[in-house]
Amino acid sequence: MLVVDKPLGWTSTDVVRKVKFMLRHNGLRNLKVGHAGTLDPLATGVLVVCLGKATKSVEALQAEEKEYVAEMKLGATTPSFDMEHPEDAYEYAREGEEVKLRAAPINIYAMELLEYDLPRIRIRVVCSKGTYIRSLAREIGEALGSGAYLTSLRRTRSGRFTAEEGYSMDEIINILK
């Protein structure tokens, strides 16, 4: 597995394609490459790229993530939001299409206010897979009666993997040249 600090503007698929291209350039034509946990193009941070046999261990990675969260000592009680799970909704929204979102079960294990400088706030969220933080921001805004949207989004952890141990795409390209 390769931990990538996904850059702004890249899709998760863009990262996989680039890694595949670089590996094939180095003669590794039959090595499977995939990812665990999609990040949209406007998000940065931890993207776990699975290589070879690791592409079959995505379920093991997800089980590891559940175990990590279960071991955490979370003292804060977080509000309950009726979250929605838009399947690639950002692509349709950019095309100007209205997107009907379907509800999906997710868990918010902790939410911490890091900065409060209206009209901006910065929060840290520990959540289950499938959580759309853009939807969470919208729901927080609705709960406050003011509206809200994201200006940036960074995934700092996925399971046991952290952003600090991730390689930038420039580092990966240089290593695989």
C-alpha positions in Angstrom: 0.0 0.0 0.0 1.1 3.5 -0.8 -0.1 6.5 1.3 -0.6 9.5 -1.0 -1.2 13.1 0.1 -3.7 13.7 -2.7 -3.3 17.2 -4.1 -6.1 19.7 -4.8 -7.7 19.3 -8.2 -6.8 15.6 -8.6 -9.5 12.9 -8.4 -8.7 9.6 -6.7 -8.8 8.0 -10.1 -6.3 10.6 -11.5 -3.8 9.5 -8.7 -4.4 5.8 -9.5 -3.9 6.4 -13.3 -0.6 8.3 -12.7 0.8 5.6 -10.4 -0.2 2.9 -12.9 1.4 4.9 -15.7 4.6 5.4 -13.8 4.7 1.7 -12.8 4.1 0.6 -16.4 6.9 3.0 -17.5 9.1 1.0 -15.2 8.1 -2.4 -16.7 5.5 -3.4 -14.1 2.7 -3.8 -16.6 0.6 -6.4 -14.8 0.6 -4.9 -11.3 -3.0 -4.0 -10.3 -3.5 -0.6 -8.8 -6.6 0.7 -6.9 -7.6 2.9 -4.0 -9.4 2.7 -0.8 -11.7 5.6 0.0 -12.5 8.2 -2.7 -11.6 11.9 -2.3 -13.3 14.4 -4.5 -11.1 16.8 -6.6 -11.6 19.7 -4.1 -10.3 17.6 -1.2 -6.7 17.0 -0.2 -5.1 14.5 2.1 -4.8 10.8 2.8 -5.6 8.5 -0.2 -4.5 4.9 0.3 -3.4 3.4 -3.1 -3.3 -0.3 -3.2 -0.8 -2.1 -5.3 -0.7 -5.8 -6.5 -2.2 -8.2 -3.9 -3.0 -5.3 -1.6 -5.9 -4.4 -4.0 -7.7 -7.4 -2.5 -7.2 -6.2 1.1 -9.4 -3.1 0.9 -11.9 -4.9 3.2 -9.1 -5.7 5.7 -8.2 -2.0 5.6 -11.8 -1.0 6.3 -12.0 -3.5 9.2 -8.8 -1.9 10.6 -10.3 1.5 10.4 -13.4 0.3 12.4 -11.0 -1.1 15.0 -9.1 2.2 15.2 -12.2 4.2 15.8 -13.5 1.6 18.3 -10.3 2.1 20.3 -10.5 5.9 20.4 -11.5 7.6 23.7 -14.0 10.2 22.5 -15.4 12.4 25.2 -17.5 14.7 23.1 -21.1 14.1 22.4 -21.9 15.1 18.8 -25.2 16.2 17.3 -27.2 13.8 15.3 -27.6 14.7 11.7 -29.7 13.0 9.0 -26.8 12.7 6.6 -27.1 12.1 2.9 -24.7 10.2 0.6 -24.5 11.7 -2.9 -23.0 9.3 -5.3 -20.5 11.4 -7.3 -23.0 14.3 -6.8 -20.3 17.0 -7.2 -19.9 16.0 -10.9 -23.6 16.5 -11.6 -23.7 19.7 -9.6 -20.8 21.2 -11.6 -22.8 20.5 -14.7 -25.7 22.5 -13.3 -27.9 19.5 -12.8 -30.1 19.2 -9.7 -29.1 16.2 -7.7 -31.5 14.2 -5.5 -29.5 12.8 -2.6 -30.3 9.5 -0.9 -29.9 9.0 2.8 -27.2 6.5 3.9 -26.2 5.4 7.4 -23.0 7.0 8.6 -21.5 7.7 12.0 -20.0 10.9 13.3 -17.8 9.8 16.2 -16.5 13.2 17.2 -16.7 16.8 16.1 -14.4 19.4 17.5 -14.4 23.2 16.9 -10.8 24.2 16.1 -11.3 27.8 15.0 -14.2 30.2 15.4 -13.8 33.4 13.4 -17.2 34.2 11.8 -18.1 33.8 9.1 -15.5 31.0 9.1 -15.2 28.1 11.4 -12.8 25.1 11.2 -13.8 21.8 12.6 -12.2 18.4 13.0 -14.5 15.4 12.3 -13.9 11.7 13.1 -16.4 9.8 11.0 -17.3 6.5 9.3 -16.6 5.8 5.7 -19.2 7.1 3.3 -19.6 10.4 5.2 -19.8 13.4 2.9 -18.4 16.4 4.9 -19.9 18.8 2.4 -23.3 17.4 3.4 -22.3 17.8 7.1 -21.4 21.4 6.5 -24.8 22.1 4.9 -26.6 20.3 7.7 -24.7 22.3 10.3 -25.6 25.5 8.5 -29.3 24.5 8.4 -29.2 23.6 12.1 -27.8 27.1 12.8 -30.3 28.8 10.5 -27.5 30.5 8.6 -26.4 28.2 5.8 -22.9 26.8 5.4 -20.5 25.4 2.8 -16.9 24.2 2.6 -14.0 26.3 1.5 -11.5 23.5 2.0 -11.4 19.9 3.0 -8.4 17.8 4.1 -8.5 14.1 5.1 -5.8 13.8 7.8 -6.3 10.1 8.6 -7.7 7.0 6.9 -7.6 4.0 9.3 -4.1 3.8 10.6 -2.6 5.9 7.8 -2.0 9.7 8.4 -1.3 12.6 6.1 2.2 13.0 7.7 3.3 9.7 6.2 1.8 10.3 2.8 3.9 11.0 -0.3 3.1 14.0 -2.5 2.5 13.2 -6.2 5.8 15.0 -7.0 7.7 12.7 -4.6 6.0 9.6 -6.2 6.8 10.7 -9.7 10.4 11.4 -8.8 10.8 8.0 -7.1 9.2 6.2 -10.0 11.1 8.0 -12.8 
